[in-house]
Amino acid sequence: MGQVTLMSGRERRRHWSGEDRARILAAISAPDAVVAEIARREDICTSPVHKWRREARKSSSQVQFAPVVVEAASLPAPAPANVEKSGVIVVEVDDARVRIHAEASAALVAVTLKALRA
């Protein structure tokens, strides 16, 4: 048989401490966790749990950056301009040279050319 909690007096709502909220949120964050089962086990409705999760996501939605490491790639020496393989389009703008395979899609060629203009 289930447990019944009788609340009397002026305040009828239950108040959950920060530790209780954190414990419940950690439990629902586990892989394959079911909010309804955890809420039933903790004797709470699912709506406050969902509200706490939304609030937690909102407060932790700050932008975070991941470190990027750029390494110098060892590129083969560029072929002389007059000795290009067939099937390759060579586009030179200022000091940039781009080789586009002839079978590349039109969208890829357009994006590449727009990037060179920028």
N, C-alpha and C positions, 0 to 999 in steps of 0.2 A: 504494500500500500504506500502511496506517495506521502510526502511530508507536507504539512500545512503550516504556513507561517501566518500568525494573526498579528496584524499591526493595528495599534490603537493610538489614539491621541490625534494631535493636530496634523502631523506630518505622516502621510500614508505611503509615500514613495520611498523606495530603498535607495540608499546612496552607496555607490561602489567606490572604493578607494582607488587611488592611482595604481597601486600594486595589483589589485584584483583585476582592473581593466587591462593592465599590461599582461598579466598571466593569461587572461581569456583571449586577448588579441594574439598572443604568441601561440596559443593552442589552435586557433583557427587559421593561422598562417602556415601550419605544418602541411606537408604534402598529403593529399587525399583527406583533408579534414572536412567535416560536414558541420556547418554552422549550427544547424538545428540540433544535432546530437550534442554538441558541446554546450549549447545554451540550455538544453534539457538537463544535462549533467550538472551545470552550474546553477540551475533553478532561476533562469532569467529568460525573458522573451528574446526572440531573435532581433527585433527592431532596435533595441539599444546597442546590441552588438554590431549590427550593420552601421549604425550611426557612429559608434566609436571608431570603426574601421575607416569610414569616410573622413572623419576628423583627423585621424592619424595620417592618412594619405595626404590630406590637404596641408597639414603642418610640415610634412616631410617632402613636399614636392619642390624643393629648391633645386635649381639647376646645378648639376654636378658635372665636372669635366674629367675625362679620362686622359692620362698622360699619353702623349704621342711621341714615338721615337722615329726619327727620320734618319735612315742610313744611306750613305752614298752607294748607289748601285753601280756595279761594274758593267757598263754598257760596252758592247763591241764598238770598235772604231767605225764611224760612219763611212759608208761606201762613197766613192767619188760620185759627183752629181751625174756624170754621163754614163755610169755603169749601174743602173737600177734594174732590178729584176722585173720581168713583165708581170702584170697583174697587181702592181703597187702604184698608188697615187702618192706623189711627194708634194707636199705643200710647204713652202717656205715663206715666213712672214718675219721681217726683221732678222733677228738671230735665232729664231725658232724654226725647227724642221720637224714636220710630222709626216709619217708614212702611214697611209691608210690602205688596207688590202682592198682590192677591187671588188671583192664579194661582200664588203661591209654594207650594212643597210643604209638607206638614204637618211634615216633619222640619225644614225650614228655620225655620218659625214656632216650633216647639218649642225649637230651639236658641237662637233669638233671644230668646224669652221667658225662658229659663233664664239667659242672659247678663245680662239686665236685672235679674233677681232677685239676682244675685251682687254 
